[in-house]
Amino acid sequence: MTSEQPAAAEYLVISRGQWDETLSRDDIQSATEKFYAWYDRLIEEGKMKPGQRLTAEGKTVARKGVITDGPFSESKEAIGGYWFIVAQSLDEAVQIAKGNPCLDCGLSLEIRPIDPQRATANNTR
């Protein structure tokens, strides 16, 4: 009897926060270079799929088409970018995300499973 490993799933990773105010430009550049080395290695290993940085400008569209300026980059919850982790479980995705060198520099990550099912009234939460 063989034990089958569950199929890998995708997890959205959202990068949040601001750089620690005590960091120099050189510190930030070093963390950024370490991030891209980590990121590129995981993409090559098939454990990550590319994402993108986000600019500071944007708009928010809400109910009845109300549009407001945003996102608000002065917020500690500013979203700086996103990418995807490919893992067997949410716990594994978290372990992979914990390797991000930018976590030591003031940023935080939100990891969310991607639901392959289309939304219906019965599965929206």
Summary of the structure (lengths in Angstrom):
residues: 125
radius of gyration: 17.3
end to end distance: 37.0
largest distance: 58.4
contacts: 272
relative contact order: 0.29
helix: 29%
strand: 30%
